[in-house]
Amino acid sequence: MATVLEAHGVGKRFLGVAALDGVSVGLRAGEVLAVVGENGAGKSTLMKILAGIYRPDSGEVLIDGHPVVLHDARDAMRRGIVLIHQELNLAEPLSVCANLFLGRERLRAGIFLDRGAMAAQGAQLLEKVGLKVPLHRRVADLPPGQRQLIEIARALAIDARVLILDEPTASLSLAESELLFATIRQLKTSGVAVLYISHRLAEVRELADRVSVLRDGRPAGELEGAGITHDNLVRHMVGREIQSLYDRKHRPAADAKPRLEVRGIRYAGGPAPPMSLSVRAGEVVGLGGLVGAGRTELVEALFGLRRIVAGELRIDGELFVPASPSDAISRGLLLAPEDRREHGLHLGNSVERNLSLPNLDRWSRAGLVDRPRVHREAATIVERLRIRLRSLRQPAGQLSGGNQQKIVFGKWLARGPRVFVLDEPTRGVDVGARGEIYALIDELAGAGVAVLMVTSDMEELLGLSDRILVMHEGRLTGELARPDFSEAAVMRLATGAC
């Protein structure tokens, strides 16, 4: 296979700090090359250089064996190189069709929009990615998974030779991910080169023909074929052997009492049938289901973000009706939300301020903030969770995804949680930070905290849970004990086959 796109000895520095140092990769027509590494390894910098967003400080980029200078992303697109960011880049108020052709509209007589031609081609593009939505539908009205597929369909509209995908399944359900994988395989057969970046090692193993591993901005090795195994990937990424990610030191006692009890609740915007579940002290209960199953709506009701209209909640046997998140927090029921950047953090504020905001009632004296204590408590949390930062004054938005998620966890630890609800706790988090977050979840369970964990990561769901509950179309369809755990069993319940 001919090499389409190459980077030779590429280096890039920001404020004197090396983000990339002597990195070389080559991408062949008709193959999937995965680039993996921990957060901060240089993956994003590399893909932005290949897509024309950054220029390298050293080394060179070659297309079809010839050195080129990519002036910007539009220049790269003209050469057939398309980058699809993890943060989607769609005009949400516009229709699906308008987004597919934005900036590349079809015209009649060079003046008038050729709506018929765009509709015909738009239908073909959506069919390629297996998406069935009306072309006139507003993108803002679609769920995240469908928006991701529209972004990919838009890239196909320019006959891309190289498709760079950055965490493309982060917002996709299992079914949507399978459609994406089928699309990628189809693109391979037509000679398109795919550069695939993901923290989900299972899909890397499934899709990749080769894997290039980066560590601290430098090449850490390349794997191919049968050598692409979970253990090999992790060893190259972190530079050492690590224990199984899902090793649990703590399991709930056989006689552990329910800490959270949900009895026949109904809530605003939720399902008509009442819902019941329980989580015992020291237990990690996984909540599985496809995107749109209603899991996030349920945890929002538990946290007081949705009004409960029937049924009851109990924490440690005491009746509890959360009228607001403040009510839930006061009773020790805490939530790490799905979108940490939008709902879990103030990205422009410092790490210290993010850690202190929910705890000012405890870290104040006579109504005045005890600033020395705030600094001391924040430093203790940072040390305990091994949050990597330059300073407590550093804005949270400058940290990696894993370190941001640790801040979300850390701000609640000072409150002594009784029930911890985790909505997609490791989304966008690298394998090293995942292991640390899993260890923290296990530590909380060992301290008697009841953990309810929503996750779309099948390995995480099966590996970390003591019990699994599964939802489909807003209702609970079943429960699995550890001896009955399997991907097939979860999928059967997630698709409504009770």
C-alpha positions as CSV (number, residue, x, y, z in Angstrom):
1,M,0.0,0.0,0.0
2,A,1.3,3.4,-0.9
3,T,2.1,5.8,1.9
4,V,-0.3,8.8,1.7
5,L,0.6,11.0,4.6
6,E,3.8,11.0,6.7
7,A,5.5,12.9,9.5
8,H,9.3,12.7,9.7
9,G,11.0,13.7,12.9
10,V,8.3,16.2,13.8
11,G,8.9,18.4,16.9
12,K,6.7,21.1,18.4
13,R,7.2,23.3,21.5
14,F,4.8,25.5,23.4
15,L,6.2,28.2,25.7
16,G,9.5,26.3,25.7
17,V,7.9,22.9,26.6
18,A,8.2,20.1,24.1
19,A,4.8,18.7,23.1
20,L,6.4,16.5,20.4
21,D,10.0,15.5,20.0
22,G,11.2,13.6,16.9
23,V,7.9,11.8,16.1
24,S,7.6,9.9,12.8
25,V,4.5,8.2,11.5
26,G,3.4,7.0,8.1
27,L,-0.2,6.4,7.0
28,R,-0.9,4.1,4.1
29,A,-3.9,4.1,1.8
30,G,-6.6,1.7,2.9
31,E,-5.4,1.1,6.5
32,V,-6.4,2.2,10.0
33,L,-3.5,3.6,12.0
34,A,-4.3,4.1,15.6
35,V,-2.3,6.6,17.7
36,V,-2.6,6.0,21.4
37,G,-1.0,7.4,24.5
38,E,-1.9,8.9,27.9
39,N,-3.3,12.5,28.1
40,G,-0.4,14.9,27.4
41,A,1.4,12.3,25.2
42,G,1.2,14.5,22.2
43,K,-1.6,12.9,20.2
44,S,-3.6,16.1,19.7
45,T,-0.5,18.1,18.7
46,L,0.4,15.5,16.1
47,M,-3.0,15.3,14.5
48,K,-3.2,19.1,14.4
49,I,0.1,19.2,12.6
50,L,-1.1,16.6,10.1
51,A,-4.3,18.5,9.6
52,G,-2.6,21.9,9.0
53,I,-3.7,23.6,12.2
54,Y,-0.2,23.7,13.7
55,R,3.1,24.0,11.8
56,P,5.9,21.8,13.2
57,D,9.0,23.6,14.6
58,S,11.2,20.8,13.2
59,G,10.8,17.8,10.9
60,E,8.5,17.7,7.9
61,V,5.1,16.5,6.6
62,L,5.0,14.6,3.4
63,I,2.0,13.8,1.1
64,D,2.6,11.0,-1.5
65,G,6.3,11.2,-0.6
66,H,6.7,14.9,-1.3
67,P,7.4,17.5,1.5
68,V,4.6,20.0,1.9
69,V,3.8,23.0,4.0
70,L,0.2,22.9,5.2
71,H,-0.8,26.5,5.8
72,D,-4.1,25.9,7.6
73,A,-6.9,23.4,7.9
74,R,-8.5,24.5,4.7
75,D,-5.2,23.9,2.8
76,A,-5.2,20.4,4.3
77,M,-8.8,19.8,3.3
78,R,-8.0,20.8,-0.3
79,R,-5.4,18.1,-0.3
80,G,-7.9,15.5,1.0
81,I,-7.0,15.6,4.7
82,V,-9.9,16.0,7.1
83,L,-9.8,16.2,10.9
84,I,-12.9,15.5,12.9
85,H,-12.5,16.9,16.4
86,Q,-13.7,15.3,19.6
87,E,-15.5,18.6,20.3
88,L,-18.0,18.7,17.4
89,N,-17.9,21.6,15.0
90,L,-21.5,21.9,13.7
91,A,-23.8,24.8,13.2
92,E,-26.5,23.6,15.5
93,P,-29.3,26.0,14.6
94,L,-29.1,24.9,10.9
95,S,-30.5,21.8,9.3
96,V,-28.7,18.5,8.8
97,C,-28.5,19.2,5.0
98,A,-27.2,22.7,5.6
99,N,-24.4,21.3,7.9
100,L,-23.4,18.7,5.4
101,F,-22.7,21.3,2.7
102,L,-21.8,24.3,4.8
103,G,-19.1,26.3,2.9
104,R,-19.4,23.8,0.0
105,E,-23.0,24.5,-1.1
106,R,-24.1,23.2,-4.5
107,L,-25.2,26.0,-6.9
108,R,-27.2,26.4,-10.1
109,A,-26.0,28.9,-12.6
110,G,-23.4,29.9,-10.0
111,I,-25.9,31.8,-8.0
112,F,-28.9,29.8,-6.7
113,L,-28.7,27.0,-4.1
114,D,-29.3,23.6,-5.8
115,R,-31.4,22.2,-3.0
116,G,-32.4,19.1,-5.0
117,A,-28.7,18.1,-5.7
118,M,-27.8,18.7,-2.0
119,A,-30.8,16.7,-0.8
120,A,-29.9,13.8,-3.1
121,Q,-26.2,13.7,-2.1
122,G,-27.0,14.4,1.5
123,A,-29.2,11.3,1.6
124,Q,-26.4,9.2,0.2
125,L,-23.9,10.6,2.8
126,L,-26.3,9.7,5.6
127,E,-26.8,6.3,4.2
128,K,-23.0,5.7,4.2
129,V,-22.9,6.3,8.0
130,G,-26.1,4.4,8.6
131,L,-28.0,7.5,9.9
132,K,-31.7,7.8,9.3
133,V,-32.8,11.3,10.1
134,P,-34.7,13.9,8.0
135,L,-32.4,16.2,6.2
136,H,-34.5,19.2,7.2
137,R,-34.2,18.4,10.9
138,R,-32.3,20.9,13.0
139,V,-29.0,19.6,14.3
140,A,-29.7,21.2,17.7
141,D,-32.6,18.8,18.1
142,L,-30.5,15.6,17.6
143,P,-28.7,13.6,20.4
144,P,-24.9,13.8,20.6
145,G,-24.4,10.4,18.9
146,Q,-26.3,11.5,15.7
147,R,-24.4,14.8,15.6
148,Q,-21.1,12.9,15.6
149,L,-22.3,10.8,12.6
150,I,-23.3,14.0,10.8
151,E,-19.8,15.3,11.3
152,I,-18.3,12.2,9.8
153,A,-20.8,12.3,6.9
154,R,-19.8,15.9,6.2
155,A,-16.1,14.8,5.9
156,L,-17.1,12.2,3.3
157,A,-18.7,14.9,1.2
158,I,-15.2,16.1,0.0
159,D,-13.9,12.6,-0.9
160,A,-11.3,12.7,1.8
161,R,-8.1,10.6,1.2
162,V,-7.1,10.8,4.9
163,L,-9.7,10.9,7.7
164,I,-8.4,11.8,11.2
165,L,-10.8,10.8,13.9
166,D,-10.3,12.1,17.4
167,E,-12.2,10.0,20.0
168,P,-15.0,9.5,17.5
169,T,-17.1,7.2,19.8
170,A,-17.0,9.3,22.9
171,S,-20.7,10.3,22.4
172,L,-21.9,7.2,20.5
173,S,-24.0,4.3,21.7
174,L,-22.8,0.8,21.1
175,A,-25.1,0.5,18.1
176,E,-23.9,3.8,16.7
177,S,-20.3,2.8,17.3
178,E,-20.8,-0.4,15.3
179,L,-22.2,1.7,12.4
180,L,-19.1,3.9,12.6
181,F,-16.8,0.9,12.5
182,A,-18.7,-0.5,9.5
183,T,-18.2,2.9,7.8
184,I,-14.5,2.9,8.6
185,R,-14.1,-0.6,7.1
186,Q,-15.9,0.5,4.0
187,L,-13.6,3.5,3.7
188,K,-10.6,1.2,4.0
189,T,-11.8,-0.9,1.1
190,S,-12.1,2.2,-1.1
191,G,-8.5,3.2,-0.2
192,V,-9.1,5.9,2.4
193,A,-6.4,6.1,5.1
194,V,-7.8,6.5,8.6
195,L,-5.9,7.9,11.5
196,Y,-7.8,6.8,14.6
197,I,-7.2,8.3,18.1
198,S,-9.0,6.7,21.1
199,H,-8.7,6.0,24.8
200,R,-10.9,2.9,24.3
201,L,-8.3,0.1,23.8
202,A,-11.0,-2.5,22.9
203,E,-12.0,-0.6,19.8
204,V,-8.3,0.1,18.9
205,R,-7.7,-3.7,19.0
206,E,-10.8,-4.2,16.8
207,L,-10.1,-1.6,14.2
208,A,-6.4,-0.9,13.9
209,D,-4.0,-2.5,11.4
210,R,-1.1,-0.8,13.1
211,V,-0.7,1.2,16.3
212,S,1.8,4.0,17.0
213,V,2.3,4.7,20.7
214,L,3.3,8.1,22.1
215,R,4.7,8.8,25.6
216,D,5.6,12.2,26.8
217,G,5.8,13.6,23.3
218,R,8.1,10.9,22.0
219,P,7.6,7.7,20.0
220,A,7.2,4.7,22.4
221,G,6.8,1.9,19.9
222,E,4.7,0.5,17.1
223,L,2.5,-2.6,17.2
224,E,1.0,-4.5,14.4
225,G,-1.3,-7.4,13.8
226,A,-1.3,-10.0,16.6
227,G,1.0,-7.8,18.6
228,I,-1.9,-5.3,19.3
229,T,-3.0,-6.7,22.7
230,H,-4.4,-4.9,25.7
231,D,-1.3,-5.6,27.8
232,N,1.1,-4.5,25.0
233,L,-0.8,-1.3,24.5
234,V,-0.8,-0.4,28.2
235,R,2.9,-1.3,28.7
236,H,4.0,0.9,25.8
237,M,1.7,3.8,26.9
238,V,2.7,3.9,30.6
239,G,6.2,2.5,30.3
240,R,5.7,-0.2,32.8
241,E,3.6,-3.2,33.7
242,I,0.4,-2.3,35.6
243,Q,-2.1,-4.5,37.4
244,S,-5.4,-5.2,35.8
245,L,-7.4,-2.0,35.6
246,Y,-10.4,-3.7,37.3
247,D,-8.7,-5.3,40.3
248,R,-11.0,-4.6,43.3
249,K,-9.7,-4.9,46.8
250,H,-13.0,-4.3,48.4
251,R,-16.3,-6.1,47.9
252,P,-19.6,-5.4,49.8
253,A,-20.2,-7.5,52.9
254,A,-22.8,-10.2,52.5
255,D,-24.9,-8.5,55.2
256,A,-24.4,-5.0,54.0
257,K,-27.6,-2.9,54.4
258,P,-29.1,-0.8,51.6
259,R,-27.7,2.7,51.7
260,L,-29.7,4.1,48.8
261,E,-33.3,2.8,48.2
262,V,-35.4,3.9,45.3
263,R,-39.0,2.8,45.6
264,G,-41.4,3.2,42.7
265,I,-40.3,6.7,41.8
266,R,-41.6,8.6,38.8
267,Y,-40.1,11.9,37.8
268,A,-40.5,14.8,35.4
269,G,-39.6,13.8,31.8
270,G,-39.1,10.2,32.9
271,P,-40.8,7.0,32.1
272,A,-44.5,6.2,32.9
273,P,-43.7,3.0,34.8
274,P,-42.4,3.5,38.3
275,M,-38.7,2.6,38.9
276,S,-37.1,0.9,41.9
277,L,-33.5,0.0,42.7
278,S,-31.1,-0.2,45.7
279,V,-27.4,0.2,46.3
280,R,-25.9,-1.3,49.4
281,A,-23.1,0.2,51.5
282,G,-19.7,-0.6,49.9
283,E,-21.4,-1.8,46.6
284,V,-20.6,-0.6,43.1
285,V,-23.7,-1.0,41.0
286,G,-23.2,-0.4,37.3
287,L,-26.1,1.1,35.3
288,G,-25.9,0.0,31.6
289,G,-27.9,0.8,28.5
290,L,-27.7,2.4,25.1
291,V,-27.5,6.2,24.5
292,G,-31.0,7.6,25.1
293,A,-32.0,4.8,27.5
294,G,-32.8,7.4,30.2
295,R,-29.8,6.7,32.6
296,T,-28.8,10.4,32.9
297,E,-32.4,11.4,33.5
298,L,-32.6,9.0,36.4
299,V,-29.4,10.2,38.1
300,E,-30.6,13.8,37.6
301,A,-33.8,12.9,39.5
302,L,-31.8,11.4,42.3
303,F,-29.7,14.5,42.6
304,G,-32.6,16.9,42.7
305,L,-32.3,18.2,39.1
306,R,-35.6,16.7,38.1
307,R,-38.8,16.8,40.2
308,I,-39.9,13.5,41.6
309,V,-43.7,13.2,41.3
310,A,-44.3,9.8,42.9
311,G,-42.6,7.1,45.0
312,E,-39.9,7.7,47.6
313,L,-36.1,7.7,48.2
314,R,-34.4,6.6,51.3
315,I,-30.8,7.1,52.4
316,D,-29.8,4.8,55.3
317,G,-33.4,4.1,55.9
318,E,-34.4,7.8,56.2
319,L,-37.0,9.2,53.8
320,F,-35.5,11.7,51.4
321,V,-37.2,13.8,48.7
322,P,-34.5,16.0,46.9
323,A,-36.1,19.3,45.9
324,S,-32.7,20.6,44.6
325,P,-29.0,19.5,44.4
326,S,-28.4,21.4,47.7
327,D,-30.8,18.9,49.3
328,A,-29.0,16.0,47.9
329,I,-25.6,17.3,48.9
330,S,-26.8,18.0,52.4
331,R,-27.8,14.3,52.7
332,G,-24.5,13.0,51.3
333,L,-25.8,12.1,47.8
334,L,-23.3,13.5,45.3
335,L,-23.1,13.5,41.5
336,A,-20.1,13.5,39.2
337,P,-21.9,14.5,35.9
338,E,-21.5,13.1,32.4
339,D,-20.2,16.4,31.0
340,R,-17.6,17.5,33.5
341,R,-16.6,20.6,31.4
342,E,-20.1,21.9,31.2
343,H,-21.6,20.8,34.5
344,G,-18.8,19.7,36.8
345,L,-16.2,22.4,36.6
346,H,-15.6,26.2,36.2
347,L,-12.9,25.8,33.6
348,G,-11.7,29.4,33.8
349,N,-11.3,29.3,37.6
350,S,-8.4,27.9,39.4
351,V,-8.1,24.3,40.7
352,E,-8.2,25.6,44.2
353,R,-11.4,27.5,43.6
354,N,-13.0,24.5,41.9
355,L,-12.2,22.3,44.9
356,S,-13.4,24.8,47.4
357,L,-16.7,26.0,45.9
358,P,-18.9,23.1,47.2
359,N,-17.1,23.2,50.6
360,L,-17.1,26.9,51.6
361,D,-19.7,26.2,54.3
362,R,-17.2,23.8,55.9
363,W,-14.0,25.8,55.2
364,S,-15.3,29.2,56.6
365,R,-15.3,30.8,60.0
366,A,-18.0,33.2,61.2
367,G,-19.2,33.5,57.6
368,L,-15.8,34.4,56.2
369,V,-13.8,32.1,54.0
370,D,-10.8,30.7,55.9
371,R,-8.3,31.1,53.0
372,P,-5.4,29.3,54.7
373,R,-7.6,26.3,55.3
374,V,-9.0,26.4,51.8
375,H,-5.4,26.3,50.4
376,R,-4.4,23.6,52.9
377,E,-7.5,21.4,52.1
378,A,-7.1,21.8,48.4
379,A,-3.4,20.9,48.5
380,T,-4.3,17.8,50.5
381,I,-6.8,16.7,47.9
382,V,-4.4,17.3,45.1
383,E,-1.8,15.2,46.8
384,R,-4.2,12.4,47.7
385,L,-5.6,12.1,44.2
386,R,-2.2,12.8,42.5
387,I,-3.6,15.6,40.4
388,R,-0.9,16.7,38.0
389,L,-0.7,20.5,37.8
390,R,1.8,23.4,38.0
391,S,0.0,25.3,40.7
392,L,-3.3,25.4,42.6
393,R,-3.9,28.7,40.9
394,Q,-3.7,27.0,37.4
395,P,-7.1,27.2,35.6
396,A,-8.9,23.8,35.6
397,G,-9.4,24.1,31.8
398,Q,-5.7,23.7,31.2
399,L,-5.5,20.3,32.8
400,S,-5.9,16.9,31.0
401,G,-9.2,15.1,31.0
402,G,-8.1,12.7,33.7
403,N,-6.9,15.4,36.0
404,Q,-10.1,17.4,35.5
405,Q,-12.1,14.3,36.4
406,K,-10.1,13.9,39.6
407,I,-11.0,17.5,40.5
408,V,-14.7,16.6,40.1
409,F,-14.2,13.6,42.5
410,G,-11.9,15.6,44.8
411,K,-14.3,18.4,45.5
412,W,-16.9,15.9,46.9
413,L,-14.5,13.9,49.1
414,A,-14.3,16.6,51.8
415,R,-18.1,16.2,52.2
416,G,-17.9,12.5,53.2
417,P,-20.2,11.1,50.5
418,R,-22.7,8.4,51.6
419,V,-24.0,7.8,48.0
420,F,-21.8,8.7,45.0
421,V,-23.5,8.7,41.6
422,L,-21.0,8.7,38.7
423,D,-22.2,9.4,35.2
424,E,-19.6,8.3,32.6
425,P,-16.7,8.6,35.1
426,T,-13.9,7.9,32.6
427,R,-15.1,9.5,29.4
428,G,-12.1,11.0,27.6
429,V,-9.7,9.8,30.2
430,D,-6.5,7.9,29.4
431,V,-5.6,4.4,30.6
432,G,-3.3,5.6,33.4
433,A,-5.8,8.0,34.9
434,R,-8.5,5.4,34.5
435,G,-6.6,3.0,36.7
436,E,-6.3,5.8,39.4
437,I,-10.0,6.6,39.1
438,Y,-11.0,2.9,39.4
439,A,-8.7,2.6,42.5
440,L,-10.5,5.6,44.0
441,I,-13.9,4.1,43.4
442,D,-12.7,0.9,45.0
443,E,-11.4,2.9,48.0
444,L,-14.8,4.7,48.4
445,A,-16.6,1.4,48.3
446,G,-14.2,0.1,50.9
447,A,-15.2,3.0,53.1
448,G,-18.8,2.0,52.9
449,V,-19.9,4.5,50.2
450,A,-22.7,3.3,47.9
451,V,-21.6,3.9,44.3
452,L,-24.1,4.0,41.4
453,M,-22.1,4.2,38.1
454,V,-23.5,5.0,34.7
455,T,-21.1,3.9,32.0
456,S,-21.3,3.1,28.2
457,D,-17.9,1.4,28.4
458,M,-18.7,-2.3,28.3
459,E,-15.3,-3.4,29.8
460,E,-15.7,-0.9,32.6
461,L,-19.3,-2.0,33.3
462,L,-18.4,-5.7,33.5
463,G,-15.0,-5.2,35.2
464,L,-15.9,-2.8,38.0
465,S,-19.4,-3.6,39.0
466,D,-20.7,-5.8,41.8
467,R,-24.1,-5.8,40.2
468,I,-25.4,-4.5,36.9
469,L,-28.8,-2.9,36.3
470,V,-29.8,-2.2,32.6
471,M,-32.2,0.3,31.2
472,H,-34.0,0.4,27.9
473,E,-36.3,3.3,26.8
474,G,-36.6,4.8,30.2
475,R,-37.2,1.7,32.2
476,L,-35.2,-0.9,34.1
477,T,-35.2,-4.2,32.1
478,G,-33.1,-6.4,34.3
479,E,-30.4,-7.0,36.9
480,L,-27.3,-9.2,36.6
481,A,-25.2,-10.7,39.4
482,R,-21.5,-11.1,38.8
483,P,-21.7,-14.8,37.9
484,D,-24.1,-13.8,35.1
485,F,-22.0,-11.0,33.7
486,S,-21.5,-11.0,29.9
487,E,-21.6,-8.6,27.1
488,A,-24.4,-10.6,25.4
489,A,-26.5,-10.5,28.6
490,V,-26.1,-6.8,29.0
491,M,-26.9,-6.1,25.3
492,R,-30.0,-8.4,25.5
493,L,-31.4,-6.3,28.3
494,A,-30.2,-3.0,26.7
495,T,-32.2,-3.7,23.6
496,G,-35.4,-4.5,25.5
497,A,-35.3,-8.3,25.4
498,C,-36.2,-8.9,29.0
